[in-house]
Each structure stands twice: as structure tokens, then as C-alpha cells.
Amino acid sequence: MNLITRMILVLVVIGVVSGGGLAILFAWADPIIQNNAKEETKLAIFQVVPKAVAYEKLEKAPFEAYVVYGDAGKKEVVGYALPTVGTGFQGNIKLIIGITPDLNQITAMQVLDQLETPGLGSKITEEDFRNFFNGLSTEKPVTALKGETPHKEKSEIQAITGATISSKAVVKIVNKGMEDMRQLKKEGKI
């Protein structure tokens, strides 16, 4: 067997063994990762809807959304929790939005997962940025301002200096989520 044939054979064996090992590791780790993501969403629901006591998935929704109750008997609707995903500067941003029952105000927003630039775009996870969404009116689409003072009643937030793209990505994700929820309400599904 010549040298080239042996090299190709060795590389093929290494590739098959490595690929098989990664597949086995993925099969073992994926259920754990999925379970952790569900638990993180569950905790976030109670953080984004302040009066939350219980919740259940909106089964009529073509996307993931939850109706949130203020009592264990699930009679008093105190809001909705909407996990939603969109594209940021460097990858997907997954966040969860708490919304009042009339869909006119955001109660809170949490970032569940992001790959934005550390120290810049990753500031979307910080409390200072997230607080812009607390009590924010959604009667008009949310906008991100640079260098101006935002007004909650005008649906405005302050963009992060040096991370305008990430700030605008979050705003776009929030606006798309609100559109989806309004469509559900229009269709009588909530």
C-alpha cells in the first residue's frame, strides 16, 4: 500500500471515529440541553409577568406562547408570556416578553440566549437595557433611539452605544412578537 492510500485510509478512519463520537455525545447531551431550556423559560415566565401564579401554553397559537394567571385556579388572566427568536448582529437572539392582557404594554423582557459581541451587543442582557421595556407601550411599534431621551408612552427605548444593531434587533424581535400576538387576538384565539 503506497503512502497516499495509507494517509487517506487513516484520515477516513479518524473522520468516522470522530463523527461517530460527536453523534453519540450529541444524542446524550441534547435531551439535557432541551430540558434546561424549558426550565429557563419556565422561570422567565414568572419574571416577565409580575403577578404570575400559574400559566399554560396557548394551544391555538402556531408559535410558542403562554397565558399567565394570577391565581392557581387559572381564572384571572394577568398577562401573556411570549418566547420569541430573531436575528441579531452575530447570531440568533432568543427572548421572552411579558405582555398585559390587553396587549397594550410590555411588563418586562428577558434575554434567554444570545451570541452578541461580548462587552457591546451582549449588553442587551443587562438590567439597564432590559428596564427600558418595563411598562413600555406597544400601541405603536417600538423604536430604538440614539442620543435622545426615550418616552415609554411613545414606545421608545434607548439604543446601546456601540451596539445599535443589537438594540435594533431586539426591537425588531419584540415588534414581530407583538404583531403575532395581535393576530392571535384578531383571530379570537386569545
Secondary structure, DSSP 8 states (H G I E B T S, - for coil): --HHHHHHHHHHHHHHHHHHHHHHHHHHHHHHHHHHHHHHHHHHHHHHSTT-SEEEE-TT-SS--EEEESSTTS-SEEEEEEEEEEE-SSSEEEEEEEE-TTSSEEEEEEEEE----TTTGGGGGSHHHHGGGTTEE-SS--EEESSS---GGGTEEE--TT-HHHHHHHHHHHHHHHHHHHHHHHTT--
